[in-house]
Every structure is written in structure tokens, then in C-alpha cells.
């Protein structure tokens, strides 16, 4: 049956519509995604367990990633759209593995992010997330539902920056081959870190973006280096030629991430939460021994309120606390925290090259 619906932009209201899109999937059991060739492996990480059962019985459920190597997870001829990614691997690998996406044979990646941070798990400690575009389920099941259309080609790689082999990397990438309209932009994601943030400086979430697009999300792994409250800082969006002053200015860190009054509920305790578009799903407390600092994971998805730009975009956030709270004489304290951010946006290609990602030591949770 012929239909004009291409299968993009799915929601409950159009889920019953027929489409000519063709569903495909990549995994260690079908690394090329070719129709009718899944589960054919005779060698793989499950070969010993399946030795009495033979071909078709979970012979190749995962891969091992050799030290200092890059593995191609997806190499897809378009047009099409990546609709879902599921994967899992030991938490010790989450900052050692770099996830990269390249669209339409471009020379530089549009997505370049440590694996855990892409899925709102930047601290190497398992944290469940119950949001719309990113879901992380027990125990360390990473899911992405960001819609990722491409017109000519999609390439996804994972690089192991460590000299040690990472064993047991499981993945599945679900996509559709279909027409992509001209008004569909490409997903981009970028990681940055200040450790520590210089005194009276701001953490840059994103800079150097050129072209038309819209900003759709922020994840921050925030490590606090001071006593007291740390979330007074404002987030600022500089759009289309803004110089000293931004067009959009928030009123506080917890405000931007959808909370209020220091996320404190009940009194004296952080209240974790995870909702479709906003969350503080992770609070890591000092343990009185080796775990010395407070660490937080926060996300904010602009699914219903994307920040649209026509020419360029820069985004910053302040790290701000209190020196002492004494009546009307209280004063802010610029903080020098460990802030690692991952931001997501859609834009028309080509994109400007990203800043160079730090090496293994610069990525490490320390």
C-alpha cells in the first residue's frame, strides 16, 4: 500500500498511520543491518555458551572493544532516521569510551561525547533516568530516543581511549529507511568540562555554533568543591549576534532544571526526581572516607520549548553559591567546581568543528 507518511515525528496521535518506511536494526547479531541476516553468527562472545545449541542461539550477543581502538557500530546508507539506541557496558568504561556520530560523510563528527554522559550518567555510578528522550533502566540499560534523521549516510563509532580491552559491550541501534524532508535538521551533541572552573569565570556549555537550528537539551555532571548551596548561577543563551548581553537569561541553576529552593525536600535533604523533560536523578554524597565531594547529575530537555537560532548560538552557565547568609548582607560566592556538560541541538549542516576533546586523563572522574 502506498502512503505519504514517512514515519518520522512519531507520537501517540499518529502511531496508527501506515508508512512505507522500512525498519532495520544493528547489533552484534546483525552488525550490517541487512534484511534477513540477523542471528547467523557462528562465532562470538556467546559461542561457548551456545556450543550445544548451534547457530541462531545467541552466539554473538556482544563485542569486546580492544584497547586504543575504534569500532564501527553503524554504517548506514540513507535516507533514513535512527529512532532508538540501547546499549550497556561496565560503568568503569563510561568515560573511557567516546561515542561519535557523523552524518552524510562529513569529516568531523556532529556528536562527540563520552558514552556515559550521552545517557545522563557522567559520574561512572549507575543512575536511573525516566525522561522522554533518554531512559536509563536497571542496571545500566542506556536508551536514547532522540530522533536522528540523515539524508545520505550515518556512521556511529565507539572509541576506547584506554589501553585496556573493554569486554562485554552490548548494543542495538534501531532505524528506518525512509524519505527525509528538507526541513529536518541533524542532531548534534557536544561535551565540555571545567575542572575546576576558574574563579569568577562561567562554564561554557556551547560556543561557535554557526547556521540555523534549535537547542534541545542540557545534561550536567556537577561536582561541588565548597560547602553550602551551589546553584544560584544563571544560564544564558546568546542568539544571532548577541555580544555582551544574552537574549535569554535564567534566574538560577535549580530554576533552569525545573526545581526550586535548592531541591531541598524534606528539610536538610536533596530530593531526587526524574520527569519527562527535567530532572535531578543523581545525588552522590560523601561517604566519610574516599568519596569526599558532593556530585550531582541534572538534565533539562527543551522538547516543548526549543531555543531557536537563525545564525549562531552561545550558551553559558554560572557556578554561584553564598559566602555567608546574614540578613540583607548576604553575598554571592563564585564557585570553582568540576562541571562537565553535554548539550544537544539540531541544526542544518555543515556545522563548525568542535573543540578538541581532552584525553583519557582529562575525561576521568577523579
Secondary structure, DSSP 8 states (H G I E B T S, - for coil): ---S--S-S--TTTTT-----EEEEEETTBTT--TT-TT--SSSTTTTTTTTT-TTSSS-S-EEE-TTEEEEEEEEESSEEEEEEEEE--GGGTTTEEEEEEETT-SS-SEEEEHHHHTT-TTSS---EE-SSEEEETTTEEEE---EEESSEEEEEEEE-SSS-EEEEEEEEEEEE----TT--EEEEEEEEESS--TT--EEEEEEEESSEEEEEEEEEEEE-SSS--B---EEEEETT--SS-SEE-S-HHHHTT--GGGB-STTSB--EE-SSEEEEEEE---SSS--SEEEEEEEE-SSS-EEESSEEEEEE--EEEEE--GGG-EEEE---EEEEEEEEEE-S----------HHHHS--
